[in-house]
Amino acid sequence: MGAVSDHQAEAASEDKMLSESDPLLKLNDLSKIFDLGEIKVHALSKTDLEIATGDFVAIMGPSGSGKSTLMNIIGCLDVPTDGEYLFNGIKVKNMDEDELATIRSERVGFVFQQFNLLARTTALENVELPLIYSGKSDRREKALRALEIVGLSDRANHMPNQLSGGQQQRVAIARALVNEPDIILADEPTGALDTGSGNEIMGIFEKLNSKGKTVILITHEPYIAAHAKRVIHLRDGQIVNDEINHDRTVAIVNVEGIKHEHL
């Protein structure tokens, strides 16, 4: 067995100290500046944010408001210029590359607007990919279970071009789920879909959240954000509004399709 790194020891020690009331994600005075030579773009400016385990958060804002930058930092795809980011109580800036890679591959499941499925690979094989990269065993069993969660176990051997757009996005969600991450981080997950397919995808996110999964999504669409428990608005790199959604739209998935209710 290899030696435990100082950062791993810190993580284990701090994990023990976390209580159920501590946030899963915490951003303190966080800024991101892109240096474009003579121009400096302040994508995020002194942002404070906490997201609890089991929350369902929609992040909205116009183009250039900082939504994608915030998502990249939350998913450990980028680092802030200033400020502090804590993932499950651990300072991300103290993590080494292996620890960051573990967060990206196992603790955060990414879903994007474009499905990013391998065209010549079956749905099942696409879902297996993260398990291959992380060296997991029982890949077929785990991938089939993830496809079952999104209602596509009967399409496991279909190629992407044999699936509708909504079905392809469901495969992408299964791929994000297969390593059993703490967080589903979705960037415009319904942007390439029609309204009906988009509502179907939101129904899956609601189901996952009801079982305790933390869901964070970026969207331009108010009707998509209406499914979240909490809606955050960004403008010019700053959070200008952060409110609980007391009138949620809920997509209920059944055999016949999807219907909508309000909580």
C-alpha positions as CSV (number, residue, x, y, z in Angstrom):
1,M,0.0,0.0,0.0
2,G,1.4,3.4,-0.9
3,A,2.1,6.2,1.6
4,V,-0.7,8.5,2.5
5,S,0.0,12.0,1.3
6,D,-0.2,15.0,3.6
7,H,-3.2,16.3,1.6
8,Q,-5.0,12.9,1.9
9,A,-4.3,12.9,5.6
10,E,-5.7,16.4,5.9
11,A,-8.7,15.3,3.9
12,A,-9.4,12.3,6.1
13,S,-8.9,14.4,9.3
14,E,-11.2,17.2,8.1
15,D,-13.8,14.8,6.8
16,K,-14.2,13.4,10.3
17,M,-14.8,16.8,11.7
18,L,-17.6,17.6,9.2
19,S,-21.1,17.6,10.6
20,E,-24.2,17.1,8.7
21,S,-24.8,20.9,8.7
22,D,-21.6,21.7,6.9
23,P,-22.0,22.5,3.2
24,L,-20.9,20.1,0.6
25,L,-19.5,23.0,-1.5
26,K,-18.3,26.3,-0.1
27,L,-16.9,29.3,-2.1
28,N,-15.4,32.1,-0.1
29,D,-14.7,35.5,-1.7
30,L,-13.9,33.7,-4.9
31,S,-12.7,35.5,-8.1
32,K,-11.6,34.4,-11.5
33,I,-9.8,36.8,-13.8
34,F,-8.8,35.9,-17.4
35,D,-5.7,37.8,-18.5
36,L,-6.0,38.5,-22.2
37,G,-3.0,40.7,-22.5
38,E,-4.1,44.3,-22.3
39,I,-7.6,43.2,-21.3
40,K,-8.4,41.5,-18.0
41,V,-11.8,39.8,-17.9
42,H,-13.4,39.5,-14.5
43,A,-15.5,36.3,-15.0
44,L,-16.2,36.0,-11.3
45,S,-15.9,38.7,-8.6
46,K,-15.7,38.0,-4.9
47,T,-18.4,35.3,-5.0
48,D,-19.7,33.6,-1.8
49,L,-21.7,30.4,-2.2
50,E,-22.7,27.4,-0.2
51,I,-24.4,24.3,-1.5
52,A,-25.6,21.6,0.9
53,T,-25.7,17.8,0.3
54,G,-29.0,16.9,-1.4
55,D,-29.7,20.4,-2.7
56,F,-31.1,21.0,-6.2
57,V,-29.7,24.3,-7.6
58,A,-30.3,26.1,-10.9
59,I,-27.8,28.8,-11.8
60,M,-29.0,31.3,-14.3
61,G,-27.7,34.4,-16.0
62,P,-27.1,36.0,-19.4
63,S,-24.2,35.1,-21.6
64,G,-20.9,36.3,-20.1
65,S,-22.4,36.4,-16.5
66,G,-19.9,33.8,-15.2
67,K,-22.1,30.7,-15.2
68,S,-19.7,28.4,-17.1
69,T,-16.7,29.7,-15.2
70,L,-18.5,28.9,-11.9
71,M,-19.4,25.4,-13.1
72,N,-15.8,24.7,-14.2
73,I,-14.5,25.8,-10.8
74,I,-17.1,23.7,-8.9
75,G,-16.2,20.7,-11.0
76,C,-12.4,21.2,-10.5
77,L,-11.9,21.8,-14.2
78,D,-10.5,25.3,-13.5
79,V,-9.0,27.1,-10.5
80,P,-9.9,30.5,-9.1
81,T,-7.6,33.5,-9.3
82,D,-8.4,34.5,-5.7
83,G,-10.5,33.2,-2.9
84,E,-11.1,29.8,-1.5
85,Y,-13.1,26.8,-2.6
86,L,-13.8,23.9,-0.2
87,F,-15.1,20.6,-1.5
88,N,-16.7,18.6,1.4
89,G,-14.7,20.7,3.8
90,I,-11.4,20.3,2.1
91,K,-9.5,23.2,0.5
92,V,-9.2,22.4,-3.2
93,K,-6.1,24.5,-3.6
94,N,-4.3,22.0,-1.3
95,M,-5.2,19.0,-3.4
96,D,-2.7,17.4,-5.7
97,E,-3.5,16.4,-9.3
98,D,-4.4,12.9,-8.4
99,E,-6.9,14.1,-5.8
100,L,-8.4,16.6,-8.3
101,A,-8.6,13.8,-10.9
102,T,-10.5,11.7,-8.4
103,I,-13.1,14.5,-7.8
104,R,-13.5,15.0,-11.6
105,S,-13.9,11.3,-12.4
106,E,-15.7,9.9,-9.3
107,R,-17.2,12.6,-7.1
108,V,-18.7,14.8,-9.8
109,G,-20.8,13.5,-12.7
110,F,-20.8,15.9,-15.7
111,V,-23.7,16.3,-18.1
112,F,-23.3,18.7,-21.1
113,Q,-25.6,20.2,-23.7
114,Q,-24.0,18.2,-26.4
115,F,-24.3,14.5,-25.4
116,N,-20.6,13.7,-26.3
117,L,-21.4,10.0,-27.0
118,L,-19.0,7.9,-29.0
119,A,-20.8,7.4,-32.3
120,R,-19.6,3.8,-33.0
121,T,-20.1,2.6,-29.5
122,T,-23.3,1.2,-28.0
123,A,-25.2,3.0,-25.2
124,L,-23.9,0.4,-22.7
125,E,-20.3,0.8,-23.8
126,N,-20.6,4.6,-23.6
127,V,-21.8,4.3,-20.0
128,E,-18.9,1.9,-19.2
129,L,-16.2,4.4,-20.2
130,P,-15.8,6.2,-16.9
131,L,-15.5,2.8,-15.2
132,I,-12.7,1.9,-17.6
133,Y,-10.8,5.1,-17.0
134,S,-11.1,4.7,-13.2
135,G,-10.1,1.0,-13.3
136,K,-13.4,-0.3,-11.8
137,S,-14.5,-3.9,-12.0
138,D,-18.1,-5.3,-12.8
139,R,-18.4,-2.6,-15.5
140,R,-21.2,-4.2,-17.4
141,E,-23.3,-4.8,-14.3
142,K,-22.8,-1.2,-13.1
143,A,-23.4,0.3,-16.5
144,L,-26.7,-1.7,-17.0
145,R,-27.8,-0.5,-13.5
146,A,-27.2,3.1,-14.5
147,L,-29.1,2.7,-17.8
148,E,-32.0,1.2,-15.8
149,I,-32.1,4.3,-13.5
150,V,-32.7,6.5,-16.6
151,G,-35.2,4.0,-18.1
152,L,-33.0,2.8,-21.0
153,S,-32.0,-0.8,-20.1
154,D,-33.9,-2.0,-23.2
155,R,-31.7,0.3,-25.4
156,A,-28.3,-0.9,-24.0
157,N,-27.2,-2.3,-27.3
158,H,-28.4,0.6,-29.5
159,M,-25.9,2.9,-31.2
160,P,-26.4,6.7,-30.6
161,N,-27.8,7.2,-34.1
162,Q,-30.5,4.7,-33.2
163,L,-31.6,6.9,-30.2
164,S,-33.6,10.1,-30.1
165,G,-32.0,13.3,-28.7
166,G,-33.7,12.8,-25.3
167,Q,-32.6,9.2,-25.2
168,Q,-29.0,10.2,-26.0
169,Q,-29.0,12.7,-23.1
170,R,-30.4,9.9,-20.8
171,V,-27.4,7.8,-21.8
172,A,-25.1,10.8,-21.0
173,I,-26.8,11.0,-17.6
174,A,-26.3,7.3,-17.0
175,R,-22.6,7.8,-17.8
176,A,-22.4,10.6,-15.3
177,L,-24.1,8.4,-12.7
178,V,-22.1,5.2,-13.2
179,N,-19.3,6.1,-10.7
180,E,-21.9,7.0,-8.1
181,P,-20.8,10.7,-7.7
182,D,-21.8,13.0,-4.9
183,I,-22.8,15.7,-7.4
184,I,-24.4,15.9,-10.8
185,L,-23.2,19.0,-12.5
186,A,-25.2,19.8,-15.7
187,D,-24.4,22.6,-18.2
188,E,-27.5,23.4,-20.3
189,P,-28.6,19.7,-20.2
190,T,-31.8,20.4,-22.1
191,G,-30.5,23.1,-24.5
192,A,-30.4,20.7,-27.5
193,L,-33.8,19.1,-26.8
194,D,-37.4,19.9,-27.5
195,T,-39.6,20.9,-24.6
196,G,-41.0,17.4,-24.0
197,S,-37.6,15.7,-24.0
198,G,-36.3,18.5,-21.8
199,N,-39.0,17.9,-19.2
200,E,-38.3,14.2,-19.4
201,I,-34.6,14.9,-18.5
202,M,-35.7,17.2,-15.6
203,G,-37.9,14.4,-14.3
204,I,-34.8,12.2,-14.1
205,F,-32.9,14.9,-12.2
206,E,-35.8,15.2,-9.8
207,K,-35.8,11.5,-9.2
208,L,-32.1,11.5,-8.5
209,N,-32.4,14.4,-6.2
210,S,-35.3,12.8,-4.3
211,K,-32.9,9.9,-3.5
212,G,-30.3,12.3,-2.1
213,K,-28.2,13.2,-5.0
214,T,-27.0,16.8,-5.2
215,V,-27.9,18.4,-8.5
216,I,-26.5,21.7,-9.9
217,L,-27.5,22.8,-13.3
218,I,-26.8,25.8,-15.6
219,T,-29.7,27.0,-17.7
220,H,-31.0,30.0,-19.6
221,E,-34.5,28.7,-19.5
222,P,-36.8,29.9,-16.6
223,Y,-39.1,26.8,-17.1
224,I,-36.1,24.5,-16.5
225,A,-34.9,26.5,-13.5
226,A,-38.4,26.2,-12.1
227,H,-37.8,22.5,-11.3
228,A,-35.0,23.4,-8.9
229,K,-35.3,23.9,-5.1
230,R,-33.1,26.9,-5.3
231,V,-32.4,29.4,-8.1
232,I,-29.3,31.6,-8.3
233,H,-28.9,34.5,-10.7
234,L,-25.5,35.7,-11.9
235,R,-24.7,39.0,-13.6
236,D,-21.3,40.4,-14.4
237,G,-19.6,37.7,-12.4
238,Q,-21.5,38.3,-9.2
239,I,-24.5,36.6,-7.5
240,V,-27.3,39.1,-7.6
241,N,-30.1,36.9,-6.4
242,D,-30.2,33.6,-4.5
243,E,-33.6,32.4,-3.5
244,I,-35.6,29.3,-2.5
245,N,-38.1,28.2,-5.1
246,H,-41.4,27.9,-3.3
247,D,-43.4,27.1,-6.4
248,R,-41.4,24.3,-8.0
249,T,-42.5,22.6,-11.2
250,V,-42.2,18.9,-10.8
251,A,-42.0,16.5,-13.7
252,I,-43.5,13.1,-12.8
253,V,-42.3,10.3,-15.0
254,N,-44.7,7.5,-15.6
255,V,-45.3,4.8,-18.3
256,E,-47.4,7.2,-20.4
257,G,-44.9,10.0,-20.3
258,I,-44.6,13.2,-18.2
259,K,-47.1,15.3,-16.4
260,H,-46.5,18.5,-14.4
261,E,-47.5,19.5,-10.9
262,H,-46.6,22.3,-8.5
263,L,-45.3,21.7,-5.0
